[in-house]
Amino acid sequence: MPDIAPIDRLLAIMARLRDPEDGCEWDRAQNFATIAPYTIEEAYEVADAIARDDIADLRDELGDLLLQVVFHSRIAEEAGAFSFGDVANAISVKMEARHPHIFGNAGGTMDNARWEDLKAQERRAKGTRSALDGVALALPALMRAEKLQKRASRTGFDWPDPSGSEAKISEEIEELKSAPSDALRVEEAGDLIFAVVNFVRAHGISAEEALRQANAKFERRFRAMEDLAGIEAFAALSLEAQEELWQQVKKAS
């Protein structure tokens, strides 16, 4: 299709794949729920390409993510709900409304507080019943905890300073240690992690980003230990010997 706009080409490809008679069997069998995990996976792969500073891969991963939007939109269009054009128009309207200093006469500049106020106005217009409405259930648990806390904080429900959440961490550690059953240990572990998110949030730190960096650092150091000792030899080392290697790579990084 040499003379067709790229987005129109992609829309036509998806329509062909979903054709009830001549389309692809796998694509025809999908619905919103079955492709939702792929949508989430592609979003993470976009983030991964950014973290690796791989621009060529970022282009490809953004294409994969766009395909997911087109896929969902096609399923909705077949059901008579909305089309890709409706999706594009809806986000255009939303972005114009969220930037009244650019597309309107509001003046001023954009900051986080103003952005959140505009989003809160949208939620109220939709008839939300709680300050927590709209925090997606599918978010990673750590990220969702932070968003729930931020929403609650805007109503005044928050520790006045980090000492409150710091004390809560100590309390939750003791409750986890003394929990009498597996079910209660899981519950107390969740309370402990939630309190830690609150504590780091009070210091202006994203728990999700902090843990992502910690994961990357641990992986980098662990692989360095394996390289020094040899993968098979490393597993056979005593804990003391492994700790010596850990301290060695820690100093190097």
MOFEN-V176615 format. One line per field, one symbol per residue. psi: psi as a letter, one per 30 degrees, with the letter a starting at -180 (. if undefined). burial: + if it has 9 or more other ideal C-beta (glycine too) atoms within 8 Angstrom, else -. A space follows every 50 residues. Layout:
psi=???
burial=???
This chain:
psi=ifgkkeeeeeeeeeeeegkfegakeeefflaeeffeeeeeeeeeeeeeee efhjeeeeeeeeeeeeeeeeeeeeeeeffgelleeeeeeeeeeeeeefif fegagfaalkleeeeeeeeeeeeeffhkflffkfjkfflkeeeeeeeeee eeefffilkflfeefeeeeeeeeeeeegkfleeeeeeeeeeeeeeeeeee efggkjeeeeeeeeeeeeeeeeeeeeeefkeeeefflleeeeeeeeeefe ef.
burial=--------++++-++++++---+---++-+----++--++-++-++-++- ------++-+++-++++++++++++++------+-++------+-+++++ +------------+++-+++-++-----------+---+--+++++++++ ++++----+--+-+++-++-+++-++--+----++-+++-++++++++++ ++----++-++----++--++--+++-++----+--+----+--++-++- ---
